[in-house]
């Protein structure tokens, strides 16, 4: 991954993880209704240390170490958010979001629509693979929640977006699921833009301009796509990479714009293939940009397999840069 | 297991886990005024009569969905909610129409909900008594719309009351669950979380003998639900749920305990569900004679009328005036509900999110799309209805 090969950090750069922490600090200082809730987030600072230092700064009233109770965490956050608080819940690993599936989909997602109850809350946590985490510390469950009306979903790829989207998520008046890629936590860095850096939810970002083939992707595979684009440039294939950043709402206009520009589309995600987000993007492009396409829409995704632990197995199941290169070559040659 | 229909004594025995419940010098209900005691009867009578009106409307097919009764349970809902202040927040369950009325829900709202009217509290989005009103702090009726997955409101109310604690507000929460909901993970996680956080929350378990068709002994091996309080380290209080004053007494103790900053109490109210889960349920699983025995020997309204007449000296004129008032209010509410119409279909697209405030209409829902629509191929072809796309 190109992120791992970046040169020595420039002055003022902070990591993706530090960027999230900085956003939490700034938002808690700005608005006293913001508080954090989760397992081992206080005294220990969280399993990945995202919340380190929050307890010392804001006290245990606003940085709450909870029982191991994902249903209660999400439910209590919803209740507090109805009353005007802005809770930020940590899932120790995003895989455990499944434990709160009922509370998120039946309660939180429907609250505004069925009962006019606001749910300004964030559920955040370390997601994704490439870290030898095995089946329960590597998942990307975003597609299941994309299917549920009433939830917003963001999944940043860069440190600057991680901070800006976290601030936007905390300020949003609806529930935002904030996926953090744990492989990127300490591997990607940025100098934070000055001032109150907020990245609006629902806006994609061109990560690399190109003219021959578009890659639409998000999170870890943005970096693999950029690495592939670099290799393909040497072969004379110009690749445009669109980083979605937000999955719900999705930036349809940015998607249609890049497709109409290059007329060839590859969708890449780390999540499994069947029922994945690539299928949804394919349908939207097909319904709206059919006449602009010069080739079938292709997908590079994980195989439909629970993520295994051993390096040769994990590497085989998850999408790799060489897979993306191969798929783009096929599209360019069509 | 046949259930006895003769629970007449007031059972206010306390079970204290690791804590002691403060001694109560007198029954809290002794402090209620004569007017308040008559008001308790008004709320119970209103609950029963409103449900009977709903049965009529259901048979006339004016109720769109199912009908859920609380016949025989009016005292537990009314007596417990009567222990709350207006600034407190309550989360009802399906047998708690009485509690909602006490907290400010109106008969016309309930009727419009059941009849799926466009100006019902949820604008036709939700069923029956699944509605609420929490609005701004201190200026509201303070009840929360329930959802069908059972036990879920316990964690939510843990969060509502956590916010009271965090802001130092003098407010208490009360959440109702049935005997069945105590078997869910959400119940366990919610009451445990609230107990650890010392949230000002009262958890009321309405033990009415059945969860749908499942009797209590198939729901739990615990002998009684207050036994669970010990495991959560909170006080457990139990009362005869068909004795409205006994219900008020234990709930008021629990509410005062929460208001004083001592945290959660689990209250078990023992009652009996005389109707089925919903109106369609023929109760074939109930042992013969059980329902009739409870109706004859342990009806909460009949029992309270005896108290009103013999202990309060209520006159027939006073009781008759309550009956007349209830009848008039329900008739007026029915007339008003019948005058309102169904929701506009396009309202279905509004309010999933704060931003955007409206979802985009699907193109195949366009009225009179015609051939020209396809021929023009506008920008949103095939996905959204570009012509009607909201700004």
Interface residues (C-beta under 8 A of the other chain):
Chain A: X35 X61 X62 X64 X66 X67 X69 X70 X71 X72 X73 X74 X75 X76 X77 X78 X79 X80 X81 X82 X83 X84 X85 X87 X102 X103 X106 X107 X110 X112 X113 X114 X115 X116 X117 X118 X149 X150 X152 X172 X173 X174 X249 X252 X284 X287 X288 X290
Chain B: X122 X125 X126 X130 X131 X132 X134 X137 X144 X145 X147 X148 X149 X152 X154 X155 X156 X157 X158 X159 X160 X161 X162 X163 X164 X166 X185 X186 X189 X190 X192 X193 X196 X197 X351 X352 X353 X354 X355 X356 X359 X380 X381 X382 X383
